[in-house]
Amino acid sequence: MKPSRFSYKRPASWDDAVKLVLAGARPGAGTQSLGPMLNLRLARPDTIADLRHLPDYAGVSVRGDTVRIGAGTTHAALEDGVVPGRLGQIMASVARRIAYRPVRTRGTIGGSLAHADPAADWVAVLPALGGVAVAFGAAGERRLPLANFVTGIFETALAPGEVLRAVEVPMLRDAARWGHWKFCRKIGEFSKATACLLDVPGARPRAVLAALDGPPMVIDDAAALLADPTGEARRIVAGCPGLSPWRQAIAEAALRHAVQGARA
Amino acid sequence: MNAGATGFGVGAALRRKEDARFLIGKGRYVGDITRPGMLEVAFLRSPVAHARLKRLTKPAGHEQQVFTIDDLPEIKTIRANSALPGFRVSEQPVLARGKIRHVGEAIAACIAGSRAEAEDLAGACELDYEMLPAVSDMTRAHLPGTPLLHEDWSMNAFLETHRNDDVSGLDAIAAAKVTRTLRTSRQCMAPLEGRGVLAEWDPRLEQIIVTTSTQMPHVTKSGLADCLGLDEGQVRIISPDVGGGFGYKGILLPEELVLAQLAIRLGRPVRWLEDRFEQLTAGANCREHHYVITAWADEAGRLLGVECDAIVDAGAYSSYPFGACLEAAQVGSILPGPYALPLLRCHTMSACTNKPPILPYRGVARTGVCYAMETTLDALARQLGISAEAIRLANLVRPEAMPYRNLVGKVFDSGDYPEALRRAVAAIDVPSIRARQAKGEAVGFGLATFCEQGAHGTSVYHAWGIPFVPGFEQAFVRLSPDGILEVRVGVHSHGQGMETSLAQVAHTILGVHPDKVRIVLGDTALTPYSTGTWGSRAAVMAGGAVAEACRQLGDRIASIGAGLLQVTRPDVVVADGFVRRIEGEGSVSIADVARTWYRAPQNLPKGVDKGGLEVTAGYRPDPDTGTHSYAAHAVVARVDLETGAVVLEDFVVVEDGGKLINPMIVDGQVLGGLAQGIGTALYEEMPYDGAGQPLAATLADYLLPGSADVPDVRLEHMETPSPWTTFGQKGIGESGAIGPPAAIVNAINDALASIGAEVTDLPATPERVLAAIAAARAGKA
């Protein structure tokens, strides 16, 4: 199938981008999700605002203990180590298992997060890493916690007229332990269960269970999970409504494996 | 003339000639071809499975760009009849007329300058229909009270078949008896290139030229002429490079007929390119089987009999030319497999449901039947406490019995079936797997053996009474003035490397270097009639025809060459591109013979054959009941008890395709089929809901195995020549796709044997595997 007719705009400034979006334009980044949706005519925007040429849309900068990652930074750039330090290692390990390299060279961290597919990798991982999403609207920048940025299936905390400009994630010490596990039947398949766990010495361990039929579940204090992975995983998953026995089983497995990974 | 010795002939692992263009992206497919003034077509397709179509309102101002069946009354319905007794023939309108019978059924053709605009038109049409209850469960489709798809039928079934051997006494004498209910999922074939059609009217020739991605151009031509009421001479089918066929491209599509009639009507070229959404939701359906199967064996594992009730979901229509029963009606004849089975009781039903028509897919019926038989054998072996190898060895037809006629009348030509099995088992370290199992590891070893009838001809197919019957295969060969050999055949190549294999055959007979052999395929105006490339027949049939034509041409070349050498015909042979005296010095090149015929006829010897250097010759093996290649597949699989995921640790194939014309191409055929077989076993599934809606509309939902999901396969060959074919070659194109589901599930079930769990339904998804484990544990508790 081919897309229905749309106009293509390439805003040169963030203000222009916001004006377009306020007027109903659909923001486009790497179009790895939007492209198929256009072709299948599931999305029929009048206008697409291509964000890829905005200043500082892609790229990484470190300010103090925080790394700011431009929303247009590709998975491939993250895979290739554009983020420094322990955080960069973790993000690279996540990025290299997103779909296929050709997808990663176009798909972006911000596009994926704003699209808010429950099975997407950054939707699961960023809430565990903490930090904030930087939204840009008519009133300028606004910071939203990543822990509850994704609010539902294809739903985020972005207000109408806002676009996602960057994410700001705290840098991690080398001692930070990390576990991440997802279940895909084949490379490139959407995850059917994802879990990750960040354990920084001296801080509360944080876990996320995602690829559910809704927003990711953030477990703010995962100490119990670390102490009793099997029992606690069962308890957590039992609290997720509507999962088939198999989805429950792999969700529990995901949590256990995330713990294992963080302990390894 | 042992061409293998020259390194170019039959038996040589020659690199494929056609890859010179494919590897640099210069293949030419329908989608690469445009014409001045060409219009694009998009089809408005049904969103519902079963409905009465009341009215279609065309978008205002664009009425002339939208065509329904009422606008194209010239096109007859597609009727793919069968002579099998009791067959109910369907009338398939090329665009829905009065009734809608499956989601995706074409209702109107919309024409515009671009595909996107044509889709806009389709989206702007308003459909008014009255919903009818959908028939989506093949096991219940035939029940009284079910709404009828074809209202003049008495039940929703194309055909039932019966074979009624008496198995009633077996309970009393059998040492073991098992019954299993098994299911294979509906699949969609997924050739890299979809279907595509470009139709244009040639006013000079008064001919409709249809460039279409088909593997059977001549059969398509006949079907198209029939349905459009044209003389066959008014139809030319061109099939350029074809990016995978697998059976899907043997089908005469309603879309082909609509496009041809539109081109005639409009006097402008029109094109339709199938997209993946159409392919998945409206087109390439295949393989949905349901079995209730019982088998009895004695203490040694020898089969005493099999009883089987099989249903195949044939969808809404009987597709042209193979019909709706190619799968179900073959279950009974394929079930005995490579085994000496004494008794078979079998009932089959080709159920008619609100789904797209079932089409033949590589392996046709055998993949499902092999799955049913081989998993049942393993269940018997488990009950008897004997090995999977032992139960097969107890039943395989023995080499000294060849040629062997089995209880359903199939004749196996040659081979050592037990040896293939022994080699496959020997290639696996079975004791180490048993040791791992003893430590509690969920790892298993699985086997499957089967044989593949290929290149079966007239004597087999005339009884089916479908719209075509394969007869003598023909090849046209011509020696050009420059000594280039041109070979024209009516089969086609869609991945099989025919341009190479047939050049090797020609080289074997005439000694012309394969680089100097031009193979012409895929154009009904240029090639002799053939039913095309299907049924693993091209190497045997076209290979035989090319050899025969080259032999006859060689005789003419030899006669002229002898004259030029001033000796007689018996004094010379044709070898290595020369006519040579058998005794004494003296030779003349084939190119010189050609030059003499065309450019210096004054030098031709007296009494020369006036037919010159062009020959059309025909070939059919005798008997033509088909070659039987065979294979043993051995698999090591590990099951993750936590998630149900299956990892293939090892995969061994021992294959006997008779004399291999090009072993490298045969390896490619087996490996490609194997990937598809792994898809059937573990990934591919097109679920339909109760309303007849397909639930896997994209390749994100319809999973195909990727390169990382197919293990390194260890492939071994045996080469038992067929006594009936030109070089001893056998058809082998489908083999790889037949064995994997059976071997893989047998390995899974072996891994789960200690738990007592068995997988019965394909694909063996993690969810199904885990459910089987849970069911076994619940049963024990």
Interface residues (C-beta under 8 A of the other chain):
Chain A: M1 K2 P3 S4 R5 P36 L40 R41 F183 R185 K186 I187 G188 E189 F190 S244 P245 W246 A249 I250 A253 R256
Chain B: S114 R115 A116 E119 D120 G123 D275 F277 E642 T643 G644 A645 L682 Y683 A697 T698 A700 L703 P705 G706 A708 D709 T765 P766 E767 L770 A771 A774
